[in-house]
């Protein structure tokens, strides 16, 4: 899952970004409201983690404009403003959750996952496709009850496919979902990771819809 993290404090931003990456997220970090606005226009994100006290364009204004554009992107506020009025204003403006800094990384990760589940209409954190189960919280994968060891990028790629079961996702979209701005991406990186996933999970698990993209497939429905 790919997050946009808007935080102007360099120490907080770097620490939280690194912690979120270690928790399995892909994170693009910006330090002002205008940069966040540009990133939202040009990138694809699962969630926006938003500080309120941003330079150039403050967080509440950014949130207001985002909702007025009819975007339903999940937004979690992370701020030092602990007044009830600030919390009410942000939630009424369309924020999905509100965290007070300093906050525990584990709690932040849990709240991010909870917001994403609510938007997807799921209560259970596990993603299921037939006999394949992926848990984004524990970062564990099991096939027919047996654990499967995946690299971080293999896990992220499989999670991206399983978050939208049955939907065909293009190679470019998959790159957007699992790579951040500073990642070096080889031209065949997605294909290499898919090859490794098929080797570990079986060739029938991920289908290639020729000329379109990839999807998690039911056994026996591989279109390659």
Backbone as CSV, one residue per row, in Angstrom:
resi,resn,N_x,N_y,N_z,CA_x,CA_y,CA_z,C_x,C_y,C_z
1,UNK,0.835,-1.193,0.000,0.000,0.000,0.000,0.874,1.250,0.000
2,UNK,0.447,2.223,-0.783,1.256,3.420,-0.976,0.608,4.613,-0.286
3,UNK,1.379,5.270,0.580,0.888,6.418,1.335,1.554,7.690,0.847
4,UNK,0.795,8.803,0.886,1.390,10.123,0.772,1.430,10.697,2.180
5,UNK,2.617,11.090,2.614,2.823,11.588,3.978,3.207,13.056,3.879
6,UNK,2.344,13.953,4.368,2.590,15.393,4.322,2.932,15.873,5.728
7,UNK,4.213,16.185,5.958,4.722,16.573,7.280,5.915,17.501,7.082
8,UNK,5.858,18.704,7.681,6.933,19.673,7.442,8.103,19.535,8.405
9,UNK,7.921,18.873,9.536,9.015,18.694,10.484,9.925,17.570,9.991
10,UNK,11.182,17.907,9.683,12.094,16.940,9.068,12.372,15.750,9.974
11,UNK,12.550,16.002,11.274,12.870,14.902,12.181,11.693,13.941,12.318
12,UNK,10.500,14.497,12.524,9.307,13.660,12.639,9.047,12.940,11.317
13,UNK,9.175,13.675,10.214,8.888,13.108,8.906,9.795,11.947,8.559
14,UNK,11.083,12.127,8.775,12.027,11.064,8.437,11.820,9.839,9.306
15,UNK,11.594,10.064,10.606,11.401,8.941,11.522,10.130,8.158,11.186
16,UNK,9.027,8.892,10.973,7.760,8.221,10.670,7.811,7.530,9.316
17,UNK,8.418,8.192,8.321,8.537,7.579,7.000,9.294,6.254,7.073
18,UNK,10.429,6.260,7.782,11.228,5.039,7.881,10.469,3.947,8.625
19,UNK,9.761,4.331,9.696,8.978,3.351,10.443,7.848,2.761,9.620
20,UNK,7.179,3.602,8.846,6.092,3.117,8.003,6.617,2.190,6.907
21,UNK,7.784,2.512,6.366,8.375,1.638,5.364,8.729,0.285,5.957
22,UNK,9.252,0.282,7.174,9.574,-0.980,7.831,8.312,-1.786,8.124
23,UNK,7.171,-1.099,8.216,5.890,-1.778,8.446,5.242,-2.234,7.150
24,UNK,5.944,-2.027,6.028,5.478,-2.568,4.761,4.816,-1.593,3.817
25,UNK,4.722,-0.321,4.199,4.116,0.665,3.316,5.141,1.246,2.345
26,UNK,4.682,1.637,1.182,5.459,2.491,0.289,5.071,3.922,0.637
27,UNK,6.053,4.790,0.879,5.770,6.134,1.395,6.444,7.198,0.542
28,UNK,5.645,8.142,0.025,6.161,9.367,-0.572,5.962,10.487,0.448
29,UNK,7.036,11.179,0.798,6.990,12.202,1.851,7.175,13.585,1.230
30,UNK,6.248,14.494,1.549,6.351,15.894,1.124,6.307,16.774,2.369
31,UNK,6.826,18.001,2.236,6.977,18.859,3.404,6.204,20.170,3.320
32,UNK,5.339,20.314,2.330,4.462,21.487,2.306,3.178,21.154,1.562
33,UNK,2.164,21.991,1.747,0.854,21.710,1.200,0.783,21.726,-0.313
34,UNK,1.532,22.634,-0.942,1.520,22.689,-2.397,2.129,21.426,-3.003
35,UNK,3.210,20.943,-2.403,3.827,19.709,-2.885,2.877,18.527,-2.709
36,UNK,2.137,18.514,-1.593,1.158,17.446,-1.380,0.056,17.509,-2.428
37,UNK,-0.394,18.719,-2.732,-1.441,18.901,-3.740,-0.988,18.382,-5.102
38,UNK,0.252,18.701,-5.483,0.793,18.230,-6.761,0.912,16.714,-6.767
39,UNK,1.404,16.141,-5.656,1.552,14.682,-5.582,0.206,13.982,-5.716
40,UNK,-0.832,14.552,-5.115,-2.164,13.956,-5.199,-2.713,14.005,-6.620
41,UNK,-2.338,15.029,-7.379,-2.813,15.142,-8.758,-2.105,14.165,-9.687
42,UNK,-0.861,13.844,-9.368,-0.049,13.070,-10.310,0.203,11.624,-9.888
43,UNK,-0.058,11.279,-8.634,0.243,9.938,-8.137,-1.005,9.190,-7.724
44,UNK,-0.824,7.902,-7.449,-1.912,7.050,-6.956,-1.566,6.597,-5.547
45,UNK,-2.449,6.907,-4.603,-2.178,6.597,-3.204,-3.363,5.868,-2.575
46,UNK,-3.038,5.034,-1.595,-4.066,4.333,-0.840,-4.619,5.209,0.273
47,UNK,-3.770,6.111,0.808,-4.172,6.944,1.943,-3.254,8.158,2.047
48,UNK,-3.807,9.254,2.560,-3.037,10.465,2.838,-2.887,10.617,4.349
49,UNK,-1.639,10.702,4.802,-1.325,10.972,6.205,-0.943,12.448,6.270
50,UNK,-1.764,13.263,6.941,-1.726,14.714,6.754,-1.513,15.482,8.047
51,UNK,-0.428,16.269,8.089,-0.218,17.233,9.172,-1.049,18.478,8.872
52,UNK,-1.512,19.157,9.913,-2.330,20.357,9.708,-1.480,21.607,9.502
53,UNK,-0.328,21.698,10.175,0.473,22.915,10.144,1.476,22.948,9.019
54,UNK,1.033,22.768,7.788,1.943,22.746,6.637,2.168,24.157,6.096
55,UNK,3.376,24.462,5.625,3.606,25.738,4.956,2.991,25.757,3.561
56,UNK,2.772,26.972,3.032,2.277,27.230,1.680,0.801,26.886,1.506
57,UNK,0.366,25.789,2.060,-1.060,25.468,2.067,-1.314,24.562,3.257
58,UNK,-2.110,25.033,4.224,-2.265,24.268,5.469,-3.110,23.021,5.238
59,UNK,-3.008,22.107,6.206,-3.650,20.816,6.055,-5.158,20.865,5.934
60,UNK,-5.818,21.741,6.698,-7.278,21.829,6.635,-7.733,22.328,5.262
61,UNK,-7.015,23.296,4.712,-7.367,23.796,3.385,-7.175,22.706,2.334
62,UNK,-6.076,21.974,2.465,-5.823,20.864,1.544,-6.924,19.821,1.651
63,UNK,-7.326,19.486,2.880,-8.394,18.513,3.098,-9.712,19.015,2.520
64,UNK,-10.027,20.284,2.753,-11.269,20.856,2.222,-11.308,20.776,0.696
65,UNK,-10.199,21.169,0.057,-10.155,21.140,-1.411,-10.240,19.713,-1.935
66,UNK,-9.619,18.784,-1.220,-9.671,17.377,-1.631,-11.098,16.866,-1.618
67,UNK,-11.840,17.170,-0.566,-13.226,16.705,-0.469,-14.140,17.452,-1.429
68,UNK,-13.859,18.718,-1.685,-14.674,19.455,-2.645,-14.478,18.933,-4.064
69,UNK,-13.316,18.317,-4.308,-13.079,17.702,-5.614,-13.739,16.330,-5.720
70,UNK,-14.455,15.945,-4.666,-15.182,14.677,-4.583,-14.259,13.468,-4.500
71,UNK,-13.016,13.694,-4.069,-12.114,12.569,-3.830,-12.504,11.874,-2.532
72,UNK,-12.533,10.542,-2.575,-12.824,9.778,-1.361,-11.560,9.133,-0.799
73,UNK,-10.391,9.662,-1.176,-9.134,9.137,-0.649,-9.152,9.179,0.880
74,UNK,-8.863,8.064,1.555,-8.809,8.094,3.017,-7.756,9.073,3.520
75,UNK,-8.101,9.821,4.567,-7.188,10.813,5.146,-7.106,10.613,6.652
76,UNK,-5.880,10.443,7.149,-5.633,10.385,8.597,-4.826,11.625,8.969
77,UNK,-5.373,12.420,9.868,-4.683,13.610,10.359,-3.673,13.191,11.415
78,UNK,-2.465,13.752,11.342,-1.465,13.558,12.390,-0.924,14.942,12.735
79,UNK,-1.189,15.414,13.956,-0.912,16.802,14.297,-0.673,16.963,15.793
80,UNK,-0.044,18.060,16.147,0.141,18.397,17.562,-1.072,19.140,18.122
81,UNK,-2.006,19.541,17.289,-3.192,20.273,17.737,-4.152,19.311,18.431
82,UNK,-4.286,19.487,19.737,-5.096,18.533,20.500,-6.406,19.111,21.003
83,UNK,-6.759,20.329,20.583,-8.023,20.924,21.008,-9.196,20.187,20.367
84,UNK,-10.277,20.065,21.138,-11.469,19.388,20.622,-11.990,20.086,19.367
85,UNK,-11.918,21.409,19.338,-12.415,22.158,18.181,-11.651,21.790,16.913
86,UNK,-10.330,21.583,17.030,-9.534,21.200,15.860,-9.919,19.809,15.378
87,UNK,-10.123,18.897,16.322,-10.507,17.541,15.945,-11.867,17.524,15.267
88,UNK,-12.812,18.261,15.836,-14.160,18.314,15.265,-14.119,18.913,13.861
89,UNK,-13.345,19.998,13.700,-13.262,20.657,12.389,-12.708,19.708,11.330
90,UNK,-11.634,18.992,11.673,-11.018,18.093,10.703,-11.936,16.925,10.360
91,UNK,-12.569,16.340,11.359,-13.460,15.208,11.110,-14.685,15.640,10.321
92,UNK,-15.234,16.813,10.640,-16.393,17.311,9.906,-16.041,17.673,8.468
93,UNK,-14.783,17.997,8.232,-14.350,18.361,6.889,-14.051,17.143,6.022
94,UNK,-14.041,15.950,6.661,-13.873,14.737,5.868,-12.699,13.863,6.233
95,UNK,-11.978,14.200,7.325,-10.905,13.311,7.771,-11.498,12.004,8.290
96,UNK,-10.762,10.918,8.118,-11.231,9.603,8.570,-10.753,9.248,9.961
97,UNK,-9.661,9.864,10.403,-9.151,9.633,11.755,-8.252,10.806,12.115
98,UNK,-7.939,10.908,13.405,-7.195,12.069,13.914,-6.248,11.579,14.999
99,UNK,-4.945,11.748,14.768,-3.924,11.313,15.714,-3.168,12.518,16.255
100,UNK,-2.885,12.491,17.553,-2.145,13.570,18.206,-0.671,13.191,18.291
101,UNK,0.209,14.087,17.838,1.659,13.886,17.972,2.116,14.266,19.375
102,UNK,3.127,13.565,19.909,3.767,12.379,19.323,2.888,11.153,19.487
103,UNK,2.877,10.289,18.488,2.035,9.093,18.556,2.891,7.853,18.328
104,UNK,2.446,6.763,18.890,3.157,5.495,18.784,3.043,4.952,17.364
105,UNK,4.142,4.468,16.817,4.141,3.964,15.445,3.178,2.797,15.280
106,UNK,3.156,1.887,16.242,2.264,0.731,16.125,0.801,1.163,16.073
107,UNK,0.447,2.176,16.889,-0.926,2.679,16.855,-1.218,3.349,15.514
108,UNK,-0.268,4.115,14.999,-0.455,4.766,13.708,-0.704,3.726,12.615
109,UNK,0.115,2.684,12.593,-0.032,1.628,11.591,-1.396,0.947,11.726
110,UNK,-1.802,0.655,12.967,-3.089,-0.004,13.195,-4.248,0.874,12.725
111,UNK,-4.161,2.175,13.003,-5.243,3.084,12.584,-5.286,3.234,11.063
112,UNK,-4.127,3.279,10.431,-4.094,3.353,8.967,-4.769,2.128,8.364
113,UNK,-4.418,0.949,8.862,-5.043,-0.272,8.350,-6.549,-0.279,8.613
114,UNK,-6.965,0.208,9.786,-8.392,0.226,10.119,-9.161,1.146,9.173
115,UNK,-8.599,2.306,8.868,-9.249,3.238,7.941,-9.350,2.626,6.543
116,UNK,-8.278,1.983,6.091,-8.290,1.356,4.767,-9.338,0.249,4.713
117,UNK,-9.444,-0.529,5.787,-10.472,-1.590,5.820,-11.868,-0.995,5.742
118,UNK,-12.114,0.084,6.482,-13.443,0.699,6.460,-13.794,1.176,5.056
119,UNK,-12.832,1.780,4.383,-13.099,2.260,3.028,-13.360,1.104,2.072
120,UNK,-12.730,-0.027,2.322,-12.944,-1.190,1.458,-14.191,-1.979,1.859
121,UNK,-14.832,-1.582,2.953,-16.020,-2.276,3.419,-15.730,-3.613,4.057
122,UNK,-14.527,-3.738,4.634,-14.138,-4.999,5.261,-13.886,-4.786,6.747
123,UNK,-14.297,-5.771,7.548,-13.969,-5.743,8.963,-12.747,-6.577,9.273
124,UNK,-12.571,-7.654,8.512,-11.454,-8.571,8.714,-10.216,-8.040,7.989
125,UNK,-9.069,-7.940,8.668,-7.877,-7.437,7.982,-7.344,-8.378,6.917
126,UNK,-7.693,-9.665,6.979,-7.143,-10.629,6.031,-7.752,-10.459,4.638
127,UNK,-6.902,-10.601,3.630,-7.344,-10.639,2.245,-7.358,-12.096,1.803
128,UNK,-8.448,-12.517,1.186,-8.618,-13.930,0.852,-8.968,-14.079,-0.616
129,UNK,-8.284,-14.996,-1.283,-8.605,-15.372,-2.661,-8.497,-16.887,-2.750
130,UNK,-9.624,-17.576,-2.650,-9.614,-19.035,-2.643,-8.860,-19.558,-1.434
131,UNK,-7.834,-20.366,-1.685,-7.031,-20.938,-0.594,-5.870,-20.040,-0.189
132,UNK,-5.803,-18.843,-0.771,-4.704,-17.914,-0.504,-5.160,-16.848,0.486
133,UNK,-4.400,-16.676,1.560,-4.738,-15.700,2.597,-3.526,-14.799,2.847
134,UNK,-3.768,-13.495,2.844,-2.718,-12.509,3.110,-3.177,-11.597,4.240
135,UNK,-2.328,-11.442,5.250,-2.644,-10.560,6.370,-1.700,-9.355,6.330
136,UNK,-2.209,-8.157,5.991,-1.326,-6.986,5.892,-0.786,-6.507,7.232
137,UNK,-1.418,-6.886,8.333,-0.938,-6.475,9.652,0.254,-7.317,10.098
138,UNK,0.133,-8.624,9.976,1.229,-9.511,10.370,2.213,-9.742,9.234
139,UNK,1.828,-9.330,8.014,2.635,-9.512,6.804,2.944,-10.998,6.577
140,UNK,1.929,-11.816,6.783,2.061,-13.249,6.560,1.139,-13.685,5.433
141,UNK,1.598,-14.672,4.679,0.827,-15.239,3.574,0.754,-16.746,3.770
142,UNK,-0.428,-17.304,3.531,-0.593,-18.756,3.624,-1.371,-19.245,2.416
143,UNK,-0.960,-20.378,1.897,-1.646,-21.029,0.791,-2.034,-22.427,1.235
144,UNK,-3.338,-22.697,1.248,-3.873,-23.975,1.736,-3.369,-24.259,3.144
145,UNK,-3.307,-23.203,3.952,-2.915,-23.343,5.352,-1.425,-23.403,5.606
146,UNK,-0.623,-23.383,4.543,0.822,-23.470,4.709,1.459,-22.110,4.472
147,UNK,2.364,-21.664,5.369,2.984,-20.340,5.206,3.850,-20.270,3.956
148,UNK,3.847,-19.104,3.342,4.659,-18.853,2.148,5.554,-17.651,2.435
149,UNK,6.848,-17.818,2.282,7.807,-16.736,2.521,7.946,-15.887,1.260
150,UNK,7.677,-14.572,1.395,7.790,-13.651,0.277,8.747,-12.517,0.616
151,UNK,9.386,-11.988,-0.405,10.196,-10.787,-0.213,9.255,-9.600,0.006
152,UNK,9.753,-8.469,0.536,8.884,-7.303,0.750,8.166,-6.857,-0.519
153,UNK,8.860,-6.802,-1.649,8.216,-6.362,-2.886,7.225,-7.399,-3.398
154,UNK,7.526,-8.682,-3.252,6.572,-9.722,-3.640,5.305,-9.603,-2.800
155,UNK,5.468,-9.356,-1.502,4.310,-9.197,-0.626,3.485,-7.991,-1.063
156,UNK,4.144,-6.857,-1.317,3.428,-5.643,-1.716,2.681,-5.845,-3.027
157,UNK,3.308,-6.536,-3.963,2.669,-6.788,-5.248,1.444,-7.682,-5.084
158,UNK,1.580,-8.743,-4.309,0.451,-9.643,-4.084,-0.671,-8.916,-3.346
159,UNK,-0.332,-8.098,-2.359,-1.348,-7.335,-1.620,-2.095,-6.376,-2.543
160,UNK,-1.369,-5.724,-3.451,-2.008,-4.805,-4.393,-3.024,-5.534,-5.265
161,UNK,-2.700,-6.744,-5.698,-3.620,-7.528,-6.516,-4.809,-8.023,-5.696
162,UNK,-4.557,-8.427,-4.447,-5.622,-9.007,-3.628,-6.547,-7.962,-3.016
163,UNK,-6.125,-6.703,-2.978,-6.999,-5.647,-2.453,-8.187,-5.396,-3.372
164,UNK,-8.032,-5.715,-4.643,-9.132,-5.533,-5.598,-9.347,-6.847,-6.340
165,UNK,-9.904,-7.846,-5.654,-10.038,-9.181,-6.255,-10.857,-9.133,-7.535
166,UNK,-10.333,-9.811,-8.556,-11.023,-9.875,-9.832,-10.731,-8.709,-10.757
167,UNK,-10.171,-7.630,-10.230,-9.872,-6.462,-11.063,-8.522,-6.648,-11.744
168,UNK,-8.484,-6.344,-13.027,-7.233,-6.404,-13.766,-6.469,-5.102,-13.539
169,UNK,-5.199,-5.214,-13.141,-4.375,-4.049,-12.850,-3.194,-4.045,-13.818
170,UNK,-2.968,-2.917,-14.453,-1.891,-2.827,-15.438,-0.529,-2.825,-14.762
171,UNK,0.493,-3.109,-15.551,1.859,-3.101,-15.018,2.214,-1.719,-14.479
172,UNK,1.823,-0.684,-15.202,2.125,0.678,-14.747,1.451,0.979,-13.412
173,UNK,0.189,0.577,-13.263,-0.517,0.787,-11.998,0.177,0.041,-10.858
174,UNK,0.625,-1.174,-11.134,1.319,-1.945,-10.105,2.624,-1.268,-9.704
175,UNK,3.345,-0.713,-10.667,4.555,0.023,-10.341,4.241,1.212,-9.446
176,UNK,3.141,1.922,-9.764,2.734,3.077,-8.950,2.427,2.660,-7.516
177,UNK,1.845,1.474,-7.363,1.398,1.023,-6.048,2.537,0.532,-5.158
178,UNK,3.598,-0.025,-5.757,4.602,-0.679,-4.904,5.963,0.003,-4.905
179,UNK,6.105,1.085,-5.685,7.379,1.806,-5.700,7.174,3.266,-5.325
180,UNK,8.118,3.813,-4.566,8.100,5.220,-4.209,8.971,6.036,-5.138
181,UNK,9.039,7.358,-4.870,9.769,8.271,-5.746,11.251,7.921,-5.880
182,UNK,11.860,7.489,-4.793,13.305,7.277,-4.794,13.716,5.856,-5.161
183,UNK,12.753,5.006,-5.461,13.065,3.624,-5.817,13.534,3.536,-7.265
184,UNK,14.590,2.775,-7.488,15.021,2.491,-8.853,14.231,1.285,-9.362
185,UNK,13.560,1.474,-10.490,12.675,0.433,-11.006,13.186,-0.053,-12.357
186,UNK,13.601,-1.304,-12.411,14.022,-1.892,-13.684,12.803,-2.076,-14.582
187,UNK,13.021,-2.058,-15.885,11.909,-2.128,-16.834,11.105,-3.421,-16.703
188,UNK,11.747,-4.494,-16.248,11.056,-5.785,-16.128,10.820,-6.180,-14.669
189,UNK,10.865,-5.196,-13.760,10.782,-5.517,-12.327,9.479,-6.223,-11.970
190,UNK,8.345,-5.721,-12.480,7.053,-6.326,-12.153,7.003,-7.765,-12.661
191,UNK,7.477,-7.980,-13.864,7.466,-9.338,-14.425,8.333,-10.291,-13.605
192,UNK,9.471,-9.803,-13.134,10.358,-10.640,-12.311,9.658,-11.028,-11.012
193,UNK,9.032,-10.055,-10.351,8.334,-10.354,-9.094,7.151,-11.300,-9.330
194,UNK,6.429,-11.099,-10.429,5.313,-11.987,-10.747,5.798,-13.408,-11.014
195,UNK,6.922,-13.524,-11.706,7.504,-14.849,-11.952,7.825,-15.542,-10.631
196,UNK,8.410,-14.792,-9.697,8.756,-15.383,-8.402,7.513,-15.758,-7.608
197,UNK,6.468,-14.914,-7.685,5.219,-15.238,-6.990,4.592,-16.505,-7.559
198,UNK,4.581,-16.628,-8.860,4.003,-17.824,-9.482,4.804,-19.070,-9.126
199,UNK,6.107,-18.906,-9.009,6.955,-20.046,-8.627,6.627,-20.496,-7.206
200,UNK,6.329,-19.553,-6.321,6.065,-19.882,-4.921,4.612,-20.275,-4.671
201,UNK,3.684,-19.690,-5.446,2.261,-19.903,-5.186,1.607,-20.864,-6.171
202,UNK,2.271,-21.085,-7.303,1.674,-21.888,-8.356,1.301,-20.993,-9.528
203,UNK,1.445,-21.477,-10.756,1.229,-20.639,-11.943,-0.207,-20.191,-12.133
204,UNK,-1.162,-20.894,-11.498,-2.571,-20.583,-11.722,-3.087,-19.451,-10.831
205,UNK,-2.314,-19.014,-9.843,-2.820,-18.047,-8.857,-2.968,-16.648,-9.446
206,UNK,-2.006,-16.211,-10.262,-2.056,-14.872,-10.845,-2.212,-15.005,-12.358
207,UNK,-3.299,-14.429,-12.881,-3.586,-14.515,-14.304,-3.063,-13.293,-15.034
208,UNK,-2.555,-13.514,-16.230,-2.120,-12.439,-17.118,-3.203,-12.248,-18.179
209,UNK,-3.862,-11.091,-18.141,-4.851,-10.766,-19.169,-4.103,-10.028,-20.269
210,UNK,-3.855,-10.685,-21.352,-2.933,-10.192,-22.378,-3.279,-8.779,-22.847
211,UNK,-2.273,-7.927,-22.834,-2.439,-6.565,-23.294,-3.125,-5.646,-22.312
212,UNK,-3.535,-6.171,-21.150,-4.253,-5.351,-20.169,-3.509,-5.286,-18.845
213,UNK,-3.259,-6.454,-18.249,-2.580,-6.462,-16.963,-2.719,-7.793,-16.260
214,UNK,-2.824,-7.737,-14.937,-2.786,-8.949,-14.119,-3.895,-8.912,-13.070
215,UNK,-4.292,-10.107,-12.625,-5.280,-10.212,-11.554,-5.058,-11.508,-10.804
216,UNK,-5.508,-11.534,-9.566,-5.509,-12.782,-8.813,-6.612,-13.653,-9.388
217,UNK,-6.266,-14.866,-9.789,-7.209,-15.742,-10.492,-7.576,-16.944,-9.646
218,UNK,-8.754,-17.474,-9.890,-9.139,-18.745,-9.289,-8.395,-19.873,-9.983
219,UNK,-8.183,-20.964,-9.250,-7.464,-22.101,-9.824,-8.098,-22.531,-11.122
220,UNK,-7.236,-22.726,-12.098,-7.722,-23.207,-13.385,-8.150,-22.132,-14.359
221,UNK,-8.069,-20.807,-13.914,-8.512,-19.726,-14.786,-7.362,-18.852,-15.244
222,UNK,-6.178,-19.383,-15.335,-5.016,-18.613,-15.794,-5.134,-18.379,-17.295
223,UNK,-5.030,-17.088,-17.720,-5.196,-16.721,-19.112,-3.880,-16.566,-19.842
224,UNK,-2.743,-16.914,-19.196,-1.455,-16.711,-19.861,-1.291,-17.690,-21.001
